[in-house]
């Protein structure tokens, strides 16, 4: 299996001087981006996944690669040693100031944090909590001409009891504490028709301060821009980007970046169900009256429509067309940055040294209810394209009685195909758990396959359609692929898209677990040769 040679599942470059949206067809929610010199850096939400807050790098705004993550572990570590769906690191902002990269983020249950690094690839400092409390989210920093640090943020109704407001803080970064609470500066309850205002990004241009912020919901909302002569207001506003007659629902929450040549662009997300919140790039320009315009087909109110395709930014051609990493040949010494766990990992969960050239996963307990939904040691990746194939080679000869391992498509429901050690034999099986997010939901057998005496098999899932339908297959001793269970319609998780991943798990009482080994994992387009 030539993993490194596999074609990327999604390519935004049309090859004729244009690109198509989304530029990244994967779940990089709540993006923020900056330019430093000739380089662009982007961060995105990661919720409960570990490592958290991915940092992406581009030279042309079209082709992106994963540099690393801000958070090798989620804080507090003990709290996030268990799976915490709907919690974690939300909506970060990235800035470059005083020779450092800064990332601010909110944890809706603990408060607002920041971390710094001299290199965006890391290492990053331990996150510092500067405002403790529930419901504070979406922080964005701004340093004024005196060097004072201001942070605009929003509120999560699920924790704070309110939303639709943007507040302002002055922060002492050295001591990581708030020195002035300027209160709510934009109360969108006073704006007719506005129901959910969030995700502020704070800028200054000319004589105005600007807050770029989405409103009215992820699936149906619009992108707004607010401006004022003072950070404290008063603020005026207008819609700048809306769905219109396009299929780009709720263009939402992103970042203004400029290029060395003076062009302006806006990065935002679109929510696509099981595919998550995918990344779009829109042209942008500043009008003479000081308001920005985004997208194409600007109407008389200054509202643009998302571009489905557009000329590429006027930037030097890139020698290497990066794509966010996906496939992994498990040559080590570390996992590809595409992989994330469901909780803070333990060192023994994964190793490359026990069997060089293979990834060994320990068959850790599946969690408090013996379902994968609460398994901290699921190793998952984002859906990488509208249609794709995921394939893995597995050796389950190290599994002990009651343990299983395999390939999973995971969301609020999940299906897996793999190997089960039961009654002293190892066989291929598929299990499904519909509505796994609900209390009491259990796995049931979806398919029972042949015995695999040596524990060696290849597993595959083919994903296509809208909503995405998943078909599983298995192969033993290169004897040809056999269907492995029923088709499954993938579902998103809580605030995240569906995932594909690997696992090894066992009974809760097992103290010395067995293991499964994986030789490679590959994502490829559905029409690519095997």
N, C-alpha and C positions, 0 to 999 in steps of 0.2 A: 504494500500500500504506500504510494508516494504522496504522503500527506502534504509535504511542502509544495508540491507542484499543482495542487488542486486549485481550480479556478475559484475566485471569490463568489459567494452566492449572490451578491448585489454589486453592481457597478454603476455609479451615477454619471460617469463621463460618457457623453454620447459620441465622442470622437470627431465631432465636426465644429469644435469651438463652443459647444453648448454643454450644459449639464441638465440632468433631470432631478426633480425632487421625489422623494426625500434623498438628501445627499448621504445620509446614513439610515438605512432601513432597519433600525434596531432600537431598543428601548433605552434611549438616553434622555430621560425626562428632565424637565425644568432646566434646560441648558443655560449656561452663562459662559461668555468667552471674552478674551482680550487679545490684543496684538502687542508683542514685544519685539521691536525691530522688524525682522522679516518673518517672524513665526507667530502662529495663532495657537492659543491654548484654550481648551474647553473643559468645563466640569459639569457634572450632571448628578441628579439624585441617585441614591442607591438603596434607600429605605433600610430594611433589616439585613441586606446582603453584605457579606464580608469577603474580601476587603471592600471598604466603602469609599464612595466619591471618586469615580474614575476620572482621570486626567487624560485628555486626548490632545494630539498635536497635529497640526496641518501647516503646509506652506502655501496652499492655494484655496483654502476654504471648501474644497470639494473632496479631497482625499484626506482621510483622518486615520490615525493609528493610536492605540492605547499606550500611553507612556507609563502609567502605573496608577496608584491610588493614594489618596490623602490619608486614609484610615486603614492601617493594617489590622486593627481591631476596633470594634465599637465600644464606646464609653457610655456608662460604667461596664466594665468587662464582665463582672458576675451577672449582671442583669441580662446581657446579651449572650450569655453562654447557652441560653435557651432560645428557641425560635420565637421571634416577636413580630409576627405579621402585623402590618399597619404602623410599625414603629421605626425608629432608626434615624438615619441622616436624610433630611429633606432639603430640597431646593437650595443648593449652594450658590455662592457668588465668588468669582475669582478676580483679583486685582494685583497689579505690580506696583509696589511703593517702597521707596528707600532701599532699593536693591534686593528686595525680597518679594516672593510670591505669597499672597495671602488668600486663603479660602475661608469664607464665613459660611456657616450652615446652622440650621435649626433642627433640634430634636424636639418634637411636640410635647414630649413627656418630661424633659429635663431642662431645656432652655436653649440659649444661643451660644455658639462656640466659634472659635477661629483657630487656625493652624497656619504656620509659615514654613517656607522652604527657600533656600538659595537657588535650587534647581527644581523646576516643576516635576521632574521625574522622581524627586525625593532624594534623601529622606525628608519627611515632613515632621515638624515638631508634634509633640503630644497636643491634642486639642485642649484649648483653654476655655472654660465656661465663664462668660462675662455677664450673663443675665440668667439666673436660675428661675424656673417656673414652668408651668404647663401652658401650652397654647401659643407660645412665641415661635414664629416660623419665618422663613424667607428673608434672612438678613442680607443687606447689601451695604458695603462700606463706602465712604467718601471722605477724602482728606481735603480740608479747605486750605486757603492760602496761608493761614497761620500754622498749619500742620495739625490742627485739631481733627480728630477722627469722629465722624458722624456715621450712624448706622440707621438706615430705614428698615422696617420690618413689618410683617403682616401678622394675622392671628388665625389660628385653627379653631373653628367653631366647636369641633368635637372635644376639644380640651379647654378652650378659653370661654366658651359659651357665646362668643361674638366673632364676627368676621367682617369683611367689607370695610376695613379700616387700615390705613397705613400710619404707623407711628415712627417717631424719631428719637434717637438716643445720642448723647455724646459719651464717648467711651475712652477711658484711659487704657491703652493697649499694654503698657508696661505692667500695670497692676491688674489687668483683665477685670475691670469693673466699670460700671456705669457711673459717670460723674454728673450727668444731667439727663433727666427724662423730660423731653420737650412735648410729650403727649402725642395725641392723634393730630396729624397734620392734614390728612385727607380722610374725611368721613363720607364714604360713598353711600351711606344711608340717606344722605341729603341730596343725592343725585338721582333724579327720576329714572327708573328702569334698570338701575345698577344693583345687582344682587350679590355678587361675589367678586371682590377686588383683592388681588393677592400678587405675589411674586414681584415686588418692586425692584427695579434696577435704577440706581441713582447716578446721574451724570451732571456735568456742567458744560455748557457751550455758550460762548459769547456772554451776554448779560443775563442768561437764564439758567436756572436749575431745572432738570428734567427728571421725572419719574416715568419710566416705561413699565407698564403693568397691564396684565390681562384682566378681564372681568367677565362675569356672567357664565362661568363654568367651562370646564375642560372640553366638553363635547360640543358645545354650542356657542361659546363666547367669542369675543373679539379682543384685539390688541388695542389698548389705549395708551396715549401719552399725555402726561400732565406737565405743566410748566409754571414757574413762579420766579419772581425776582429775588426772593428770599427762601431759604430752606424751610422757614416756618410758614410760608404761604403769604397771601392766598394763592391757591392753585386754580388754573383754568385747564380744561381738558378737551380732547377730541378723540374719536376713533381713527385709527390709522390703517388697520388691516382687518378684513372680515372675509368670511367664507364666500359670500356671493353665490354665483352659479357654479363654483368649482367643487370638486370632491374633498377639498381640504377643510374639514370641519374644525371649527373653533381654533383658528391659528392663535397660538398661545405662548406666552412667557418665554422671553429669550434675551438676546444681547445685540447691541449695536457695536459693530467693529468698523474701523476704517482701514484702508490699505496705504502703503507708502506712497502710492501715486495719487491719493486723494479721493478714491472711491469710498462709498459707504454701503454697508450690507447689514442685514438683520437675520440672525439665526433664531429659530423658534421650533416648537414641537407641534405635532398633530397626534391626537389620540386615536389609535387604530386597534382597539380591542385587544385580542390575544397577542398582536404584534407589539403592543406597548405604545410608547410615545416616541415617535420617530422624528428625526432631525431634518428640518427644511432650511433652505437659504433663500432669502429674498433680496432683490436689489432695493436700495434705499437712497434717497437724496434729501438734502435740506433746502427748503424753499426760502425765498427772500424774506418772508415774514417770520422766519425762525421756527416754523413747524416742520417736522420730518414727514416724508411720504415713503410708504413701503409697498412693495409688490408691483403689480402692473395694472393697467386699465384704471388709473386713478379717476375717481368720479369728482363731481363738482364740490363735494364736501371734503375732499382730500383723502377719501377712503380708498385704499388699494385692495386688489384681489391677489391671492397667492399665485405665484408663477409655477406652472407645472414643469416648464423647461425654460431656460434662459441662457444668454451668453455667459461664459465663465468670467469671473473677475479678471481684470487686466493685471495679471501677476505673472512672473516668470514661470515657464513650463516646468513641471516637476519631473525629475529623472525617474523617480520611483513612485508609482501610483499606490499609495498606501490604502489599506482597508483595515478596519478594526479587526484585530486578530480573532481567529475562531479555531481552526483545526490545530491539533496538537499531536506531535509524535512521541511525547513523553520521554524525550531524551534527557530531561532534567537540566540543571539541578533544581529548577522550580517550575511550578505550574505556569502555563500561559496566563497573561493578565486578563484573558477573557473569562476565566473561571471565578466563580464566587460561591462561598458556602452559605448555608442558611442561618448560621450563627457563628460566634467566635470559635475558631477551630482549636483543637488540641493537636500537638505535634505528631502524635501517633496515628492520626487519621489517614495520612497519606505519606508515602515514601517512594523515592526512586532508587534507593540503595539496596533494598532487599532483593531486587531482581533488576539489574541494570537494563535500561531500554524499555522498561514497563513501569506503569503506575500501579502501586499496590494500595488498595483501600481496605482499611480495617472494617469488619462487619459490626459497626457500632450499633447499639440499641436504637430501635426506630422511634423511640420517644414514649411519652406517657400513655398514649393510646394505641401503640403498636402500628401506627400508620405513618407513611412518609411525610404527611403534611406537617408533622411536628418533629421530623428528623433533622437535627442540626447539621449532620454530616452529608447532606445532599450536595453534590458538586455540580453547579448549574451554569448554563450560558443562555444569553438572550437569543430569541428568534432572529436570524440574520437577514431575512429576505421574505418576500411574499410567498415564494415557493422554494423548497430546498430539500436536500437529503442529508440526514445525519447517520453516520455509521461508526461502529466501534467493534473491535475485536476483544473478546473477554476470555479469561481462563478462570473458571470457578472451582478448580480442583482443591483450593485451599479453604473452601467453605465447610463449616461444621453443621451438625444437625440443626435444622430450623432456620438456617441463614439463607439469605438470597442476595443477588446482585444483578445489575443490568442497566438498561437504558430506559429513561423515564421522560415523558412529556408532562410538565407540571404546571398547575395553576390552582384555582379553587377546586377543580377536579383534576385527577391525574390518572394516567395509565403507564404501566411499565411492562417491558418484556425482558426476560432474563433467565437466570438459573436459580433453582431452588433445591436445596439439599434436604431431603425428607425420606424417612424410612431407610436410611443408609444408601440412597441413590440420588444422583443429580439429574434433573430433567429441566427441559425448557418449559416455561409457563409465561402467561400474561395475566396481570391482575389490574383491576380497575377500581377506583374509588370516586364515585360521583358525589358532588357536594362535600368534598373532603373537609371544607372549612367549617361545616356544621358539626356541632357536638354529637358524638355517637356514630358518625359516619364510619363505615368499615369497608375494607377491601373485599372484593369478590373475584372469583376466578373467571377470567374472560377467555382463556384458551389453555389447553393442556397439550403440550407437545411431547416429543420423544425423549427418551433417556439419553444422556450425554456422558458416557462412562469416563472419558478423560477430562470432562468439564470445559472443553474448548469449543467456542462458538463465535460467530459474527452476528451482530444485531443491527437492524436498520429501521429507521422511520422515514417515511416520505410524507412531506407536508405540502399541501396546496389548497387553493380555494379561498373563498371569503364567505363565512368564517373558515379558518383553516382546518381542513380535515386531515387526520393523521392515520396512516396505514403502517402497521408494523410487520416486519419480516425477520426470519432467523435462518441461519445457515450452519450446517454441521459438516465438517470435513470436505468443504468445497463441493458439496453434493447438489448445490443449487438452492436458491432462496425459496422458503416456504412462507405463506401468510401466517401471521401469528396473532390471531384474535380479530376482533371486530374493529371497524373504523371508529375513530374517536374525534370529536370536534373539540379542539383546544379552547380553553377558557383562560382569561387573564387571572392573575392573583389580585390581592388587595393593593391598589395603586401601582401595580407592576404588570407587565405583559407576561405571557406564558414563557416557560423556559424548557430547554432540553438539557438533560444531564445524566450523570452517572451516580451510582450508589452501591454500597454494600451495607447490609443491615442484618440484625439478628435479634433474638429474644432479649427482653429487658434484663433477665437474670444472668445473662452470659458475662462473666468477668474476664475471660481470656478469649476474646473473639477470634474467629478465623478471618479469612481475607479473600479478596478477589483481585486479580491482576488484569490490567488493560494495556494492550499493546499500542493502540493509537485511537484517536478520535478524529473524524473528518466531517466537516460541513462542505457541501458542494451544490452547484445548481442541479435541478432535477434532470436536465438533459445531458449532463456531463458523463463521459465514459467512466465506467467502473475501473 
